Structures are given as C-alpha cells and as structure tokens.
Amino acid sequence: MDHLLKWAFAAWESLPTVEQEIDTWDLLDQLVFTEEWPIQEDRLLRLAQLAQSNDFTESQRIRYQELLSLVERNRPVIERIMRS
C-alpha cells in the first residue's frame, strides 16, 4: 500500500508541471501520457477500495487523506490536459 500511495502522490503532484510543459512535448509523448493516465485513475480506485476495507495503517490513512486533497486540487488540471 505504501508503494501505491507513493506512485499516486507522484502522479498527482506532477500535474501542474505537466500542464505547463506538455505543449513542448512531442506528439507521441503527449499521446502516451493521456493514454496511460487511466492507470493513475485505476490506482486511485484501488486505494479507495483499500481504505473502505480498513486495510490501511493509521499513517497510511493520513497519507491517503492527503492524497485525496491533492487529487481534489489537481482534478481540474488533468481535466484540462485531457481536453487539450
């Protein structure tokens, strides 16, 4: 679970930078990013399932709540990227 949380944080934290830079990427890299983003959404769903099952330690639960706040802040960013 720590691994899932780590990767989820990295993906969602990177979104503001991705949004600023994605227009400078070549088309293939842009396509790969948008086609692979559902992996991040799947990871988020998996973490939600683990949270509902009470499979987190207290520190993981706190980290998960921090992740949810990060997702809420950056959800508009990924939506703009995906529309572009």
HTML snippet that shows the backbone in 3Dmol.js (N, CA, C, O; Angstrom):
<script src="https://3Dmol.org/build/3Dmol-min.js"></script>
<div id="view" style="width:600px;height:400px;position:relative"></div>
<script>
const pdb = `
ATOM      1  N   MET A   1       0.811  -1.191   0.000  1.00  0.00           N
ATOM      2  CA  MET A   1       0.000   0.000   0.000  1.00  0.00           C
ATOM      3  C   MET A   1       0.857   1.257   0.000  1.00  0.00           C
ATOM      4  O   MET A   1       0.507   2.256  -0.630  1.00  0.00           O
ATOM      5  N   ASP A   2       1.959   1.205   0.696  1.00  0.00           N
ATOM      6  CA  ASP A   2       2.859   2.361   0.685  1.00  0.00           C
ATOM      7  C   ASP A   2       3.322   2.658  -0.740  1.00  0.00           C
ATOM      8  O   ASP A   2       3.441   3.814  -1.147  1.00  0.00           O
ATOM      9  N   HIS A   3       3.577   1.592  -1.478  1.00  0.00           N
ATOM     10  CA  HIS A   3       4.011   1.737  -2.874  1.00  0.00           C
ATOM     11  C   HIS A   3       2.908   2.401  -3.707  1.00  0.00           C
ATOM     12  O   HIS A   3       3.186   3.316  -4.482  1.00  0.00           O
ATOM     13  N   LEU A   4       1.672   1.953  -3.553  1.00  0.00           N
ATOM     14  CA  LEU A   4       0.550   2.555  -4.286  1.00  0.00           C
ATOM     15  C   LEU A   4       0.396   4.029  -3.935  1.00  0.00           C
ATOM     16  O   LEU A   4       0.193   4.863  -4.818  1.00  0.00           O
ATOM     17  N   LEU A   5       0.491   4.348  -2.663  1.00  0.00           N
ATOM     18  CA  LEU A   5       0.385   5.742  -2.229  1.00  0.00           C
ATOM     19  C   LEU A   5       1.518   6.587  -2.802  1.00  0.00           C
ATOM     20  O   LEU A   5       1.296   7.711  -3.254  1.00  0.00           O
ATOM     21  N   LYS A   6       2.721   6.047  -2.781  1.00  0.00           N
ATOM     22  CA  LYS A   6       3.882   6.780  -3.304  1.00  0.00           C
ATOM     23  C   LYS A   6       3.684   7.117  -4.780  1.00  0.00           C
ATOM     24  O   LYS A   6       3.879   8.262  -5.190  1.00  0.00           O
ATOM     25  N   TRP A   7       3.298   6.122  -5.577  1.00  0.00           N
ATOM     26  CA  TRP A   7       3.125   6.347  -7.015  1.00  0.00           C
ATOM     27  C   TRP A   7       1.951   7.274  -7.301  1.00  0.00           C
ATOM     28  O   TRP A   7       2.018   8.088  -8.222  1.00  0.00           O
ATOM     29  N   ALA A   8       0.893   7.163  -6.538  1.00  0.00           N
ATOM     30  CA  ALA A   8      -0.255   8.047  -6.731  1.00  0.00           C
ATOM     31  C   ALA A   8       0.131   9.489  -6.429  1.00  0.00           C
ATOM     32  O   ALA A   8      -0.211  10.398  -7.187  1.00  0.00           O
ATOM     33  N   PHE A   9       0.839   9.700  -5.330  1.00  0.00           N
ATOM     34  CA  PHE A   9       1.284  11.051  -4.999  1.00  0.00           C
ATOM     35  C   PHE A   9       2.150  11.624  -6.104  1.00  0.00           C
ATOM     36  O   PHE A   9       1.963  12.770  -6.514  1.00  0.00           O
ATOM     37  N   ALA A  10       3.093  10.838  -6.585  1.00  0.00           N
ATOM     38  CA  ALA A  10       3.999  11.325  -7.628  1.00  0.00           C
ATOM     39  C   ALA A  10       3.222  11.756  -8.875  1.00  0.00           C
ATOM     40  O   ALA A  10       3.506  12.803  -9.457  1.00  0.00           O
ATOM     41  N   ALA A  11       2.260  10.960  -9.273  1.00  0.00           N
ATOM     42  CA  ALA A  11       1.484  11.282 -10.471  1.00  0.00           C
ATOM     43  C   ALA A  11       0.659  12.547 -10.293  1.00  0.00           C
ATOM     44  O   ALA A  11       0.686  13.436 -11.144  1.00  0.00           O
ATOM     45  N   TRP A  12      -0.066  12.628  -9.200  1.00  0.00           N
ATOM     46  CA  TRP A  12      -0.953  13.776  -8.989  1.00  0.00           C
ATOM     47  C   TRP A  12      -0.181  15.045  -8.681  1.00  0.00           C
ATOM     48  O   TRP A  12      -0.623  16.133  -9.048  1.00  0.00           O
ATOM     49  N   GLU A  13       0.964  14.935  -8.015  1.00  0.00           N
ATOM     50  CA  GLU A  13       1.783  16.111  -7.740  1.00  0.00           C
ATOM     51  C   GLU A  13       2.405  16.683  -9.004  1.00  0.00           C
ATOM     52  O   GLU A  13       2.654  17.885  -9.091  1.00  0.00           O
ATOM     53  N   SER A  14       2.651  15.834  -9.971  1.00  0.00           N
ATOM     54  CA  SER A  14       3.330  16.281 -11.194  1.00  0.00           C
ATOM     55  C   SER A  14       2.413  17.031 -12.161  1.00  0.00           C
ATOM     56  O   SER A  14       2.898  17.650 -13.108  1.00  0.00           O
ATOM     57  N   LEU A  15       1.119  16.987 -11.944  1.00  0.00           N
ATOM     58  CA  LEU A  15       0.185  17.540 -12.929  1.00  0.00           C
ATOM     59  C   LEU A  15       0.372  19.029 -13.243  1.00  0.00           C
ATOM     60  O   LEU A  15       0.319  19.390 -14.419  1.00  0.00           O
ATOM     61  N   PRO A  16       0.584  19.902 -12.273  1.00  0.00           N
ATOM     62  CA  PRO A  16       0.797  21.307 -12.645  1.00  0.00           C
ATOM     63  C   PRO A  16       2.000  21.492 -13.579  1.00  0.00           C
ATOM     64  O   PRO A  16       1.948  22.286 -14.518  1.00  0.00           O
ATOM     65  N   THR A  17       3.071  20.760 -13.316  1.00  0.00           N
ATOM     66  CA  THR A  17       4.246  20.841 -14.188  1.00  0.00           C
ATOM     67  C   THR A  17       3.938  20.269 -15.564  1.00  0.00           C
ATOM     68  O   THR A  17       4.320  20.846 -16.582  1.00  0.00           O
ATOM     69  N   VAL A  18       3.254  19.146 -15.592  1.00  0.00           N
ATOM     70  CA  VAL A  18       2.869  18.547 -16.875  1.00  0.00           C
ATOM     71  C   VAL A  18       2.035  19.534 -17.681  1.00  0.00           C
ATOM     72  O   VAL A  18       2.261  19.714 -18.877  1.00  0.00           O
ATOM     73  N   GLU A  19       1.085  20.163 -17.032  1.00  0.00           N
ATOM     74  CA  GLU A  19       0.227  21.116 -17.747  1.00  0.00           C
ATOM     75  C   GLU A  19       1.052  22.250 -18.359  1.00  0.00           C
ATOM     76  O   GLU A  19       0.776  22.680 -19.479  1.00  0.00           O
ATOM     77  N   GLN A  20       2.049  22.731 -17.639  1.00  0.00           N
ATOM     78  CA  GLN A  20       2.886  23.809 -18.145  1.00  0.00           C
ATOM     79  C   GLN A  20       3.772  23.365 -19.302  1.00  0.00           C
ATOM     80  O   GLN A  20       4.068  24.161 -20.193  1.00  0.00           O
ATOM     81  N   GLU A  21       4.193  22.116 -19.299  1.00  0.00           N
ATOM     82  CA  GLU A  21       5.197  21.656 -20.254  1.00  0.00           C
ATOM     83  C   GLU A  21       4.667  20.806 -21.396  1.00  0.00           C
ATOM     84  O   GLU A  21       5.366  20.625 -22.393  1.00  0.00           O
ATOM     85  N   ILE A  22       3.463  20.284 -21.286  1.00  0.00           N
ATOM     86  CA  ILE A  22       3.012  19.272 -22.235  1.00  0.00           C
ATOM     87  C   ILE A  22       2.977  19.773 -23.681  1.00  0.00           C
ATOM     88  O   ILE A  22       3.170  18.988 -24.609  1.00  0.00           O
ATOM     89  N   ASP A  23       2.735  21.061 -23.879  1.00  0.00           N
ATOM     90  CA  ASP A  23       2.722  21.590 -25.242  1.00  0.00           C
ATOM     91  C   ASP A  23       4.099  21.602 -25.882  1.00  0.00           C
ATOM     92  O   ASP A  23       4.213  21.733 -27.101  1.00  0.00           O
ATOM     93  N   THR A  24       5.150  21.467 -25.075  1.00  0.00           N
ATOM     94  CA  THR A  24       6.508  21.416 -25.618  1.00  0.00           C
ATOM     95  C   THR A  24       6.943  19.977 -25.917  1.00  0.00           C
ATOM     96  O   THR A  24       7.973  19.759 -26.555  1.00  0.00           O
ATOM     97  N   TRP A  25       6.173  19.015 -25.466  1.00  0.00           N
ATOM     98  CA  TRP A  25       6.483  17.605 -25.712  1.00  0.00           C
ATOM     99  C   TRP A  25       6.144  17.265 -27.155  1.00  0.00           C
ATOM    100  O   TRP A  25       5.319  17.923 -27.789  1.00  0.00           O
ATOM    101  N   ASP A  26       6.800  16.223 -27.662  1.00  0.00           N
ATOM    102  CA  ASP A  26       6.392  15.779 -28.992  1.00  0.00           C
ATOM    103  C   ASP A  26       5.039  15.077 -28.881  1.00  0.00           C
ATOM    104  O   ASP A  26       4.626  14.663 -27.798  1.00  0.00           O
ATOM    105  N   LEU A  27       4.372  14.954 -29.998  1.00  0.00           N
ATOM    106  CA  LEU A  27       3.010  14.439 -30.032  1.00  0.00           C
ATOM    107  C   LEU A  27       2.900  13.029 -29.448  1.00  0.00           C
ATOM    108  O   LEU A  27       1.927  12.713 -28.763  1.00  0.00           O
ATOM    109  N   LEU A  28       3.883  12.196 -29.714  1.00  0.00           N
ATOM    110  CA  LEU A  28       3.844  10.830 -29.190  1.00  0.00           C
ATOM    111  C   LEU A  28       3.883  10.824 -27.659  1.00  0.00           C
ATOM    112  O   LEU A  28       3.140  10.075 -27.024  1.00  0.00           O
ATOM    113  N   ASP A  29       4.738  11.648 -27.068  1.00  0.00           N
ATOM    114  CA  ASP A  29       4.810  11.715 -25.612  1.00  0.00           C
ATOM    115  C   ASP A  29       3.498  12.232 -25.014  1.00  0.00           C
ATOM    116  O   ASP A  29       3.055  11.748 -23.972  1.00  0.00           O
ATOM    117  N   GLN A  30       2.887  13.201 -25.666  1.00  0.00           N
ATOM    118  CA  GLN A  30       1.588  13.700 -25.215  1.00  0.00           C
ATOM    119  C   GLN A  30       0.543  12.586 -25.259  1.00  0.00           C
ATOM    120  O   GLN A  30      -0.237  12.410 -24.323  1.00  0.00           O
ATOM    121  N   LEU A  31       0.544  11.844 -26.355  1.00  0.00           N
ATOM    122  CA  LEU A  31      -0.410  10.755 -26.520  1.00  0.00           C
ATOM    123  C   LEU A  31      -0.192   9.667 -25.476  1.00  0.00           C
ATOM    124  O   LEU A  31      -1.153   9.163 -24.896  1.00  0.00           O
ATOM    125  N   VAL A  32       1.042   9.309 -25.238  1.00  0.00           N
ATOM    126  CA  VAL A  32       1.355   8.289 -24.229  1.00  0.00           C
ATOM    127  C   VAL A  32       0.855   8.743 -22.857  1.00  0.00           C
ATOM    128  O   VAL A  32       0.252   7.960 -22.124  1.00  0.00           O
ATOM    129  N   PHE A  33       1.106  10.004 -22.513  1.00  0.00           N
ATOM    130  CA  PHE A  33       0.644  10.499 -21.215  1.00  0.00           C
ATOM    131  C   PHE A  33      -0.868  10.361 -21.094  1.00  0.00           C
ATOM    132  O   PHE A  33      -1.359   9.820 -20.104  1.00  0.00           O
ATOM    133  N   THR A  34      -1.606  10.839 -22.078  1.00  0.00           N
ATOM    134  CA  THR A  34      -3.066  10.815 -21.979  1.00  0.00           C
ATOM    135  C   THR A  34      -3.615   9.391 -22.056  1.00  0.00           C
ATOM    136  O   THR A  34      -4.626   9.089 -21.421  1.00  0.00           O
ATOM    137  N   GLU A  35      -2.978   8.528 -22.808  1.00  0.00           N
ATOM    138  CA  GLU A  35      -3.448   7.144 -22.902  1.00  0.00           C
ATOM    139  C   GLU A  35      -3.134   6.345 -21.642  1.00  0.00           C
ATOM    140  O   GLU A  35      -3.850   5.401 -21.307  1.00  0.00           O
ATOM    141  N   GLU A  36      -2.072   6.720 -20.949  1.00  0.00           N
ATOM    142  CA  GLU A  36      -1.691   5.987 -19.747  1.00  0.00           C
ATOM    143  C   GLU A  36      -2.286   6.576 -18.469  1.00  0.00           C
ATOM    144  O   GLU A  36      -2.202   5.956 -17.409  1.00  0.00           O
ATOM    145  N   TRP A  37      -2.886   7.764 -18.554  1.00  0.00           N
ATOM    146  CA  TRP A  37      -3.446   8.359 -17.338  1.00  0.00           C
ATOM    147  C   TRP A  37      -4.485   7.454 -16.656  1.00  0.00           C
ATOM    148  O   TRP A  37      -4.539   7.435 -15.427  1.00  0.00           O
ATOM    149  N   PRO A  38      -5.301   6.713 -17.394  1.00  0.00           N
ATOM    150  CA  PRO A  38      -6.256   5.823 -16.711  1.00  0.00           C
ATOM    151  C   PRO A  38      -5.605   4.865 -15.708  1.00  0.00           C
ATOM    152  O   PRO A  38      -6.269   4.401 -14.781  1.00  0.00           O
ATOM    153  N   ILE A  39      -4.336   4.569 -15.881  1.00  0.00           N
ATOM    154  CA  ILE A  39      -3.620   3.751 -14.891  1.00  0.00           C
ATOM    155  C   ILE A  39      -3.618   4.475 -13.545  1.00  0.00           C
ATOM    156  O   ILE A  39      -3.786   3.848 -12.499  1.00  0.00           O
ATOM    157  N   GLN A  40      -3.431   5.780 -13.573  1.00  0.00           N
ATOM    158  CA  GLN A  40      -3.443   6.565 -12.334  1.00  0.00           C
ATOM    159  C   GLN A  40      -4.832   6.574 -11.705  1.00  0.00           C
ATOM    160  O   GLN A  40      -4.970   6.491 -10.484  1.00  0.00           O
ATOM    161  N   GLU A  41      -5.843   6.673 -12.533  1.00  0.00           N
ATOM    162  CA  GLU A  41      -7.218   6.640 -12.019  1.00  0.00           C
ATOM    163  C   GLU A  41      -7.529   5.273 -11.416  1.00  0.00           C
ATOM    164  O   GLU A  41      -8.191   5.184 -10.382  1.00  0.00           O
ATOM    165  N   ASP A  42      -7.053   4.212 -12.059  1.00  0.00           N
ATOM    166  CA  ASP A  42      -7.242   2.865 -11.513  1.00  0.00           C
ATOM    167  C   ASP A  42      -6.534   2.717 -10.172  1.00  0.00           C
ATOM    168  O   ASP A  42      -7.062   2.092  -9.253  1.00  0.00           O
ATOM    169  N   ARG A  43      -5.349   3.284 -10.061  1.00  0.00           N
ATOM    170  CA  ARG A  43      -4.608   3.231  -8.801  1.00  0.00           C
ATOM    171  C   ARG A  43      -5.401   3.946  -7.707  1.00  0.00           C
ATOM    172  O   ARG A  43      -5.471   3.471  -6.573  1.00  0.00           O
ATOM    173  N   LEU A  44      -5.988   5.069  -8.046  1.00  0.00           N
ATOM    174  CA  LEU A  44      -6.789   5.821  -7.078  1.00  0.00           C
ATOM    175  C   LEU A  44      -8.000   5.004  -6.626  1.00  0.00           C
ATOM    176  O   LEU A  44      -8.344   5.002  -5.444  1.00  0.00           O
ATOM    177  N   LEU A  45      -8.644   4.312  -7.565  1.00  0.00           N
ATOM    178  CA  LEU A  45      -9.782   3.455  -7.210  1.00  0.00           C
ATOM    179  C   LEU A  45      -9.348   2.301  -6.303  1.00  0.00           C
ATOM    180  O   LEU A  45     -10.054   1.943  -5.360  1.00  0.00           O
ATOM    181  N   ARG A  46      -8.207   1.738  -6.592  1.00  0.00           N
ATOM    182  CA  ARG A  46      -7.690   0.638  -5.762  1.00  0.00           C
ATOM    183  C   ARG A  46      -7.435   1.123  -4.334  1.00  0.00           C
ATOM    184  O   ARG A  46      -7.752   0.434  -3.364  1.00  0.00           O
ATOM    185  N   LEU A  47      -6.864   2.305  -4.225  1.00  0.00           N
ATOM    186  CA  LEU A  47      -6.629   2.867  -2.897  1.00  0.00           C
ATOM    187  C   LEU A  47      -7.944   3.137  -2.170  1.00  0.00           C
ATOM    188  O   LEU A  47      -8.036   2.934  -0.960  1.00  0.00           O
ATOM    189  N   ALA A  48      -8.945   3.586  -2.889  1.00  0.00           N
ATOM    190  CA  ALA A  48     -10.263   3.818  -2.268  1.00  0.00           C
ATOM    191  C   ALA A  48     -10.835   2.506  -1.737  1.00  0.00           C
ATOM    192  O   ALA A  48     -11.417   2.471  -0.654  1.00  0.00           O
ATOM    193  N   GLN A  49     -10.668   1.439  -2.496  1.00  0.00           N
ATOM    194  CA  GLN A  49     -11.149   0.130  -2.045  1.00  0.00           C
ATOM    195  C   GLN A  49     -10.415  -0.315  -0.790  1.00  0.00           C
ATOM    196  O   GLN A  49     -11.022  -0.844   0.141  1.00  0.00           O
ATOM    197  N   LEU A  50      -9.112  -0.097  -0.772  1.00  0.00           N
ATOM    198  CA  LEU A  50      -8.324  -0.468   0.408  1.00  0.00           C
ATOM    199  C   LEU A  50      -8.742   0.362   1.621  1.00  0.00           C
ATOM    200  O   LEU A  50      -8.802  -0.149   2.739  1.00  0.00           O
ATOM    201  N   ALA A  51      -9.026   1.624   1.399  1.00  0.00           N
ATOM    202  CA  ALA A  51      -9.461   2.493   2.503  1.00  0.00           C
ATOM    203  C   ALA A  51     -10.804   2.030   3.054  1.00  0.00           C
ATOM    204  O   ALA A  51     -11.011   2.026   4.267  1.00  0.00           O
ATOM    205  N   GLN A  52     -11.708   1.643   2.174  1.00  0.00           N
ATOM    206  CA  GLN A  52     -13.023   1.168   2.618  1.00  0.00           C
ATOM    207  C   GLN A  52     -12.918  -0.145   3.376  1.00  0.00           C
ATOM    208  O   GLN A  52     -13.742  -0.434   4.244  1.00  0.00           O
ATOM    209  N   SER A  53     -11.923  -0.926   3.054  1.00  0.00           N
ATOM    210  CA  SER A  53     -11.727  -2.214   3.726  1.00  0.00           C
ATOM    211  C   SER A  53     -10.953  -2.085   5.032  1.00  0.00           C
ATOM    212  O   SER A  53     -10.684  -3.076   5.710  1.00  0.00           O
ATOM    213  N   ASN A  54     -10.601  -0.855   5.372  1.00  0.00           N
ATOM    214  CA  ASN A  54      -9.804  -0.595   6.582  1.00  0.00           C
ATOM    215  C   ASN A  54      -8.482  -1.352   6.562  1.00  0.00           C
ATOM    216  O   ASN A  54      -8.029  -1.855   7.590  1.00  0.00           O
ATOM    217  N   ASP A  55      -7.868  -1.429   5.383  1.00  0.00           N
ATOM    218  CA  ASP A  55      -6.594  -2.124   5.252  1.00  0.00           C
ATOM    219  C   ASP A  55      -5.392  -1.209   5.450  1.00  0.00           C
ATOM    220  O   ASP A  55      -4.253  -1.646   5.286  1.00  0.00           O
ATOM    221  N   PHE A  56      -5.627   0.051   5.799  1.00  0.00           N
ATOM    222  CA  PHE A  56      -4.539   0.995   5.993  1.00  0.00           C
ATOM    223  C   PHE A  56      -4.109   1.042   7.452  1.00  0.00           C
ATOM    224  O   PHE A  56      -4.907   0.864   8.371  1.00  0.00           O
ATOM    225  N   THR A  57      -2.825   1.288   7.625  1.00  0.00           N
ATOM    226  CA  THR A  57      -2.360   1.654   8.958  1.00  0.00           C
ATOM    227  C   THR A  57      -2.799   3.096   9.193  1.00  0.00           C
ATOM    228  O   THR A  57      -3.298   3.751   8.278  1.00  0.00           O
ATOM    229  N   GLU A  58      -2.617   3.587  10.400  1.00  0.00           N
ATOM    230  CA  GLU A  58      -3.002   4.974  10.691  1.00  0.00           C
ATOM    231  C   GLU A  58      -2.211   5.957   9.831  1.00  0.00           C
ATOM    232  O   GLU A  58      -2.782   6.913   9.307  1.00  0.00           O
ATOM    233  N   SER A  59      -0.920   5.736   9.682  1.00  0.00           N
ATOM    234  CA  SER A  59      -0.115   6.648   8.863  1.00  0.00           C
ATOM    235  C   SER A  59      -0.520   6.572   7.387  1.00  0.00           C
ATOM    236  O   SER A  59      -0.512   7.588   6.693  1.00  0.00           O
ATOM    237  N   GLN A  60      -0.869   5.393   6.911  1.00  0.00           N
ATOM    238  CA  GLN A  60      -1.347   5.260   5.527  1.00  0.00           C
ATOM    239  C   GLN A  60      -2.688   5.957   5.351  1.00  0.00           C
ATOM    240  O   GLN A  60      -2.941   6.569   4.314  1.00  0.00           O
ATOM    241  N   ARG A  61      -3.529   5.867   6.338  1.00  0.00           N
ATOM    242  CA  ARG A  61      -4.839   6.527   6.278  1.00  0.00           C
ATOM    243  C   ARG A  61      -4.668   8.047   6.196  1.00  0.00           C
ATOM    244  O   ARG A  61      -5.372   8.716   5.440  1.00  0.00           O
ATOM    245  N   ILE A  62      -3.736   8.580   6.973  1.00  0.00           N
ATOM    246  CA  ILE A  62      -3.447  10.015   6.927  1.00  0.00           C
ATOM    247  C   ILE A  62      -2.898  10.398   5.554  1.00  0.00           C
ATOM    248  O   ILE A  62      -3.307  11.397   4.962  1.00  0.00           O
ATOM    249  N   ARG A  63      -1.981   9.599   5.069  1.00  0.00           N
ATOM    250  CA  ARG A  63      -1.388   9.851   3.739  1.00  0.00           C
ATOM    251  C   ARG A  63      -2.462   9.777   2.660  1.00  0.00           C
ATOM    252  O   ARG A  63      -2.448  10.576   1.724  1.00  0.00           O
ATOM    253  N   TYR A  64      -3.378   8.845   2.774  1.00  0.00           N
ATOM    254  CA  TYR A  64      -4.461   8.709   1.806  1.00  0.00           C
ATOM    255  C   TYR A  64      -5.354   9.953   1.833  1.00  0.00           C
ATOM    256  O   TYR A  64      -5.763  10.435   0.777  1.00  0.00           O
ATOM    257  N   GLN A  65      -5.655  10.468   2.998  1.00  0.00           N
ATOM    258  CA  GLN A  65      -6.456  11.693   3.097  1.00  0.00           C
ATOM    259  C   GLN A  65      -5.722  12.867   2.454  1.00  0.00           C
ATOM    260  O   GLN A  65      -6.342  13.704   1.797  1.00  0.00           O
ATOM    261  N   GLU A  66      -4.419  12.930   2.639  1.00  0.00           N
ATOM    262  CA  GLU A  66      -3.620  13.970   1.979  1.00  0.00           C
ATOM    263  C   GLU A  66      -3.684  13.806   0.465  1.00  0.00           C
ATOM    264  O   GLU A  66      -3.770  14.789  -0.271  1.00  0.00           O
ATOM    265  N   LEU A  67      -3.642  12.559   0.008  1.00  0.00           N
ATOM    266  CA  LEU A  67      -3.752  12.291  -1.423  1.00  0.00           C
ATOM    267  C   LEU A  67      -5.099  12.756  -1.962  1.00  0.00           C
ATOM    268  O   LEU A  67      -5.161  13.355  -3.036  1.00  0.00           O
ATOM    269  N   LEU A  68      -6.158  12.493  -1.242  1.00  0.00           N
ATOM    270  CA  LEU A  68      -7.480  12.921  -1.699  1.00  0.00           C
ATOM    271  C   LEU A  68      -7.561  14.443  -1.836  1.00  0.00           C
ATOM    272  O   LEU A  68      -8.198  14.951  -2.759  1.00  0.00           O
ATOM    273  N   SER A  69      -6.923  15.163  -0.927  1.00  0.00           N
ATOM    274  CA  SER A  69      -6.879  16.631  -1.032  1.00  0.00           C
ATOM    275  C   SER A  69      -6.093  17.061  -2.259  1.00  0.00           C
ATOM    276  O   SER A  69      -6.483  17.994  -2.961  1.00  0.00           O
ATOM    277  N   LEU A  70      -4.990  16.380  -2.514  1.00  0.00           N
ATOM    278  CA  LEU A  70      -4.180  16.664  -3.698  1.00  0.00           C
ATOM    279  C   LEU A  70      -4.962  16.398  -4.977  1.00  0.00           C
ATOM    280  O   LEU A  70      -4.916  17.189  -5.920  1.00  0.00           O
ATOM    281  N   VAL A  71      -5.672  15.291  -5.001  1.00  0.00           N
ATOM    282  CA  VAL A  71      -6.497  14.947  -6.164  1.00  0.00           C
ATOM    283  C   VAL A  71      -7.562  16.016  -6.393  1.00  0.00           C
ATOM    284  O   VAL A  71      -7.796  16.439  -7.525  1.00  0.00           O
ATOM    285  N   GLU A  72      -8.195  16.442  -5.326  1.00  0.00           N
ATOM    286  CA  GLU A  72      -9.233  17.472  -5.447  1.00  0.00           C
ATOM    287  C   GLU A  72      -8.662  18.762  -6.037  1.00  0.00           C
ATOM    288  O   GLU A  72      -9.289  19.393  -6.888  1.00  0.00           O
ATOM    289  N   ARG A  73      -7.475  19.148  -5.581  1.00  0.00           N
ATOM    290  CA  ARG A  73      -6.840  20.361  -6.101  1.00  0.00           C
ATOM    291  C   ARG A  73      -6.437  20.219  -7.560  1.00  0.00           C
ATOM    292  O   ARG A  73      -6.552  21.169  -8.333  1.00  0.00           O
ATOM    293  N   ASN A  74      -5.966  19.040  -7.938  1.00  0.00           N
ATOM    294  CA  ASN A  74      -5.413  18.852  -9.277  1.00  0.00           C
ATOM    295  C   ASN A  74      -6.370  18.200 -10.274  1.00  0.00           C
ATOM    296  O   ASN A  74      -6.020  18.041 -11.443  1.00  0.00           O
ATOM    297  N   ARG A  75      -7.552  17.827  -9.840  1.00  0.00           N
ATOM    298  CA  ARG A  75      -8.534  17.254 -10.772  1.00  0.00           C
ATOM    299  C   ARG A  75      -8.801  18.205 -11.948  1.00  0.00           C
ATOM    300  O   ARG A  75      -8.839  17.744 -13.088  1.00  0.00           O
ATOM    301  N   PRO A  76      -8.989  19.525 -11.715  1.00  0.00           N
ATOM    302  CA  PRO A  76      -9.206  20.419 -12.860  1.00  0.00           C
ATOM    303  C   PRO A  76      -8.024  20.444 -13.838  1.00  0.00           C
ATOM    304  O   PRO A  76      -8.206  20.638 -15.040  1.00  0.00           O
ATOM    305  N   VAL A  77      -6.827  20.249 -13.311  1.00  0.00           N
ATOM    306  CA  VAL A  77      -5.641  20.242 -14.163  1.00  0.00           C
ATOM    307  C   VAL A  77      -5.682  19.065 -15.125  1.00  0.00           C
ATOM    308  O   VAL A  77      -5.481  19.246 -16.326  1.00  0.00           O
ATOM    309  N   ILE A  78      -5.939  17.862 -14.621  1.00  0.00           N
ATOM    310  CA  ILE A  78      -5.970  16.700 -15.512  1.00  0.00           C
ATOM    311  C   ILE A  78      -7.142  16.802 -16.485  1.00  0.00           C
ATOM    312  O   ILE A  78      -7.038  16.344 -17.623  1.00  0.00           O
ATOM    313  N   GLU A  79      -8.233  17.383 -16.062  1.00  0.00           N
ATOM    314  CA  GLU A  79      -9.354  17.546 -16.976  1.00  0.00           C
ATOM    315  C   GLU A  79      -8.983  18.487 -18.127  1.00  0.00           C
ATOM    316  O   GLU A  79      -9.354  18.235 -19.273  1.00  0.00           O
ATOM    317  N   ARG A  80      -8.254  19.569 -17.829  1.00  0.00           N
ATOM    318  CA  ARG A  80      -7.801  20.471 -18.897  1.00  0.00           C
ATOM    319  C   ARG A  80      -6.825  19.758 -19.826  1.00  0.00           C
ATOM    320  O   ARG A  80      -6.909  19.898 -21.046  1.00  0.00           O
ATOM    321  N   ILE A  81      -5.912  19.005 -19.257  1.00  0.00           N
ATOM    322  CA  ILE A  81      -4.923  18.283 -20.079  1.00  0.00           C
ATOM    323  C   ILE A  81      -5.632  17.310 -21.002  1.00  0.00           C
ATOM    324  O   ILE A  81      -5.308  17.230 -22.187  1.00  0.00           O
ATOM    325  N   MET A  82      -6.589  16.577 -20.478  1.00  0.00           N
ATOM    326  CA  MET A  82      -7.270  15.555 -21.283  1.00  0.00           C
ATOM    327  C   MET A  82      -8.140  16.177 -22.372  1.00  0.00           C
ATOM    328  O   MET A  82      -8.358  15.554 -23.411  1.00  0.00           O
ATOM    329  N   ARG A  83      -8.639  17.388 -22.156  1.00  0.00           N
ATOM    330  CA  ARG A  83      -9.432  18.062 -23.173  1.00  0.00           C
ATOM    331  C   ARG A  83      -8.583  18.649 -24.285  1.00  0.00           C
ATOM    332  O   ARG A  83      -9.072  18.864 -25.394  1.00  0.00           O
ATOM    333  N   SER A  84      -7.313  18.912 -23.997  1.00  0.00           N
ATOM    334  CA  SER A  84      -6.431  19.560 -24.976  1.00  0.00           C
ATOM    335  C   SER A  84      -6.077  18.659 -26.124  1.00  0.00           C
ATOM    336  O   SER A  84      -5.343  19.066 -27.024  1.00  0.00           O
TER     337      SER A  84
END
`;
const viewer = $3Dmol.createViewer("view");
viewer.addModel(pdb, "pdb");
viewer.setStyle({}, {cartoon: {color: "spectrum"}});
viewer.zoomTo();
viewer.render();
</script>
